[in-house]
């Protein structure tokens, strides 16, 4: 960051702005920069938690992230567009094609989704993702010891062409993979609590939002999340190719 500030100062000086120090006076320390990120850019701090086995994981409060996201007019526009499509989908009991999950019977029979349709409330659809990452040499002695698992979420209300962008993907929690089997409920406690709040209605800026987990997306190696053996892969899944 210091080098970036230096480059900006040099650029401003070249354009005739000599007193550049005063422009960055309030960003000269780490604490001041952190305050700027939180107050002006809407950054949400991660929270570190110690588990009963002495290990640590961190999470980012979901409702705080959601509050910042709902301040974005483009996101609100996507949510309202999705609401219109869902209303039409519920009215069409025999669709000729299935473009989104909301066209299917499973979605239409979802208690909260149907309630939001009948009462014209907004239903936020959360997609939860899981993947793990190995930071050590994969053929070294410490393989899997420091392996991290990452849970992150996005809103299915946002169209796919935008949903996959980094700006629309948010961290739920980061943990050691070895802790997931015994401490999954603790690792996802903030996410679960947020889903419970959203199931009853979350009021933001005068509007009431409902929400629920739509699906969990992960590779077969993450079978342990569902309590299955990690090697439990159906032969059909093993042969599936990405299109």
C-alpha positions in Angstrom: 0.0 0.0 0.0 2.9 2.4 0.8 4.2 2.0 -2.7 0.7 2.6 -4.1 0.4 5.8 -2.1 3.9 6.9 -3.3 2.8 6.3 -7.0 -0.3 8.4 -6.4 1.6 11.2 -4.8 4.0 11.2 -7.7 1.2 11.3 -10.2 -0.5 14.2 -8.4 2.8 16.1 -8.2 3.2 15.7 -12.0 -0.2 17.3 -12.4 0.7 20.3 -10.3 -0.6 19.2 -6.9 2.3 19.9 -4.6 0.8 19.4 -1.1 0.1 15.7 -1.4 1.0 14.8 2.2 -2.2 16.4 3.5 -4.3 14.3 1.2 -3.1 11.1 2.8 -2.6 12.4 6.4 -5.6 10.4 7.6 -4.3 7.2 5.9 -0.7 7.2 7.2 -1.1 4.4 9.8 -2.5 0.9 9.6 -5.3 1.7 12.1 -6.3 4.8 10.1 -6.4 2.8 6.9 -8.5 0.1 8.5 -11.0 2.6 9.8 -11.2 4.1 6.3 -11.9 0.6 4.8 -14.7 0.0 7.3 -16.3 3.4 7.3 -16.0 4.4 3.7 -15.7 1.1 1.7 -18.0 -1.1 3.8 -15.4 -3.7 4.8 -16.6 -6.3 7.3 -14.0 -7.6 9.6 -13.5 -11.4 10.1 -13.9 -12.9 13.5 -11.4 -15.5 14.9 -12.8 -18.3 17.1 -10.9 -20.9 19.1 -12.4 -24.5 19.0 -12.5 -26.9 21.9 -9.5 -28.8 20.4 -7.3 -25.6 20.5 -7.6 -25.0 16.8 -8.9 -21.8 15.3 -11.2 -20.8 12.5 -12.5 -17.5 11.3 -15.8 -16.3 9.9 -17.2 -13.1 8.4 -20.6 -12.1 9.9 -23.1 -12.9 7.1 -25.8 -10.4 8.0 -23.2 -7.6 8.1 -22.0 -8.6 4.6 -25.6 -8.7 3.4 -26.4 -5.3 4.8 -23.5 -3.8 2.8 -24.5 -5.7 -0.3 -28.1 -4.4 -0.1 -26.8 -0.9 -0.3 -25.7 -1.5 -3.9 -28.4 -0.3 -6.3 -27.2 -2.8 -9.0 -27.7 -5.7 -6.6 -31.1 -4.5 -5.7 -32.0 -4.2 -9.4 -30.9 -7.9 -9.9 -33.0 -9.0 -6.9 -36.1 -7.2 -8.1 -35.6 -8.6 -11.6 -35.4 -12.1 -10.1 -38.5 -11.5 -8.0 -40.5 -10.7 -11.2 -39.2 -13.9 -12.9 -40.1 -16.0 -9.8 -43.6 -14.6 -9.8 -44.1 -15.6 -13.4 -42.5 -19.0 -12.8 -44.9 -19.8 -9.9 -47.9 -18.8 -12.1 -46.7 -21.1 -14.9 -47.5 -24.6 -13.5 -46.3 -26.5 -16.7 -43.2 -24.8 -18.0 -41.9 -25.9 -21.4 -38.3 -25.4 -20.3 -36.3 -25.0 -17.1 -34.0 -22.0 -17.1 -33.5 -21.7 -13.4 -34.0 -23.8 -10.3 -37.1 -21.8 -9.5 -38.8 -23.4 -12.5 -38.8 -26.8 -10.8 -41.3 -28.3 -8.5 -38.9 -28.6 -5.6 -38.4 -24.9 -5.5 -42.1 -24.1 -5.9 -42.9 -26.5 -3.0 -40.4 -24.7 -0.7 -42.5 -23.3 2.1 -40.7 -20.0 2.5 -40.4 -19.4 -1.3 -44.1 -20.0 -1.7 -44.9 -17.7 1.2 -42.8 -14.9 -0.3 -44.6 -15.4 -3.7 -48.0 -15.3 -2.1 -47.2 -12.2 0.0 -45.1 -10.4 -2.6 -42.0 -10.4 -0.3 -38.4 -10.8 -1.5 -36.9 -14.2 -1.2 -33.1 -14.3 -1.1 -31.6 -17.5 -2.4 -28.2 -18.4 -0.9 -25.8 -20.7 -2.6 -23.2 -22.1 -0.3 -19.9 -23.3 -1.8 -17.1 -25.4 -0.3 -13.6 -26.1 -1.5 -10.3 -26.8 0.1 -6.8 -25.5 -0.6 -3.4 -27.0 0.1 -0.7 -24.5 0.9 2.2 -27.0 1.5 4.2 -29.0 -1.0 1.6 -31.7 -2.2 4.4 -34.4 -2.1 5.9 -33.1 1.2 5.7 -34.5 4.7 3.2 -31.9 5.9 0.5 -32.6 3.3 -3.0 -32.2 4.8 -1.7 -30.8 8.1 -2.2 -27.2 7.1 -4.9 -27.8 4.5 -7.6 -25.2 4.7 -11.3 -25.5 3.9 -13.2 -22.5 2.6 -16.9 -21.9 2.8 -18.3 -19.0 0.7 -21.7 -17.8 -0.5 -23.4 -15.9 -3.3 -26.9 -14.9 -4.1 -28.8 -16.9 -6.7 -31.0 -13.9 -7.2 -28.1 -12.4 -9.2 -27.9 -13.5 -12.8 -25.2 -16.1 -13.5 -23.1 -13.8 -15.7 -22.6 -11.5 -12.6 -22.9 -14.1 -9.9 -19.6 -15.8 -10.7 -17.6 -12.6 -10.5 -15.3 -12.1 -7.5 -17.3 -9.1 -6.3 -20.4 -11.3 -5.8 -18.7 -14.1 -3.8 -18.3 -13.7 -0.1 -16.5 -15.7 2.6 -18.5 -17.6 5.2 -15.6 -19.2 7.1 -12.1 -20.5 6.8 -10.9 -23.5 8.8 -8.6 -26.4 8.9 -10.0 -29.3 6.9 -9.1 -31.7 9.8 -11.6 -29.8 12.0 -14.6 -30.1 9.8 -15.8 -33.5 10.7 -16.1 -32.8 14.4 -16.7 -29.1 14.5 -18.8 -28.3 11.4 -21.7 -27.0 13.5 -19.4 -24.5 15.2 -17.7 -23.5 11.9 -21.0 -22.8 10.2 -22.8 -21.4 13.3 -22.9 -17.8 12.1 -24.2 -18.9 8.7 -26.9 -21.1 10.3 -27.9 -18.3 12.7 -28.2 -15.9 9.8 -30.4 -18.4 7.9 -32.7 -18.6 10.9 -33.0 -14.8 11.1 -33.8 -14.6 7.4 -36.4 -17.4 7.6 -38.4 -15.0 9.9 -37.7 -11.9 8.0 -34.7 -9.4 8.0 -35.6 -5.7 7.9 -33.1 -3.5 6.1 -33.7 0.1 5.1 -37.4 -0.3 5.6 -37.7 -3.4 3.5 -38.3 -6.9 4.8 -36.2 -9.7 3.2 -36.6 -13.4 3.7 -34.0 -15.9 2.7 -32.9 -19.6 2.8 -30.1 -21.9 1.8 -30.8 -23.0 -1.8 -28.0 -25.5 -2.3 -24.5 -26.5 -1.2 -22.1 -26.9 -4.1 -18.9 -28.8 -3.6 -16.7 -31.5 -5.2 -16.9 -35.2 -4.3 -13.9 -34.8 -1.9 -16.2 -32.7 0.4 -18.6 -35.7 1.0 -17.5 -35.5 4.7 -19.7 -32.4 5.1 -22.7 -34.6 4.6 -21.3 -37.2 6.9 -20.3 -39.6 4.1 -17.0 -41.2 3.3 -14.7 -38.9 1.3 -14.2 -41.6 -1.3 -18.0 -42.2 -1.7 -18.4 -41.2 -5.4 -21.0 -42.7 -7.6 -19.4 -44.1 -10.8 -21.6 -41.8 -12.9 -20.3 -38.7 -11.1 -16.7 -39.8 -11.7 -17.3 -39.7 -15.4 -19.1 -36.4 -15.6 -17.4 -33.8 -17.8 -17.8 -30.0 -17.5 -19.4 -28.5 -20.5 
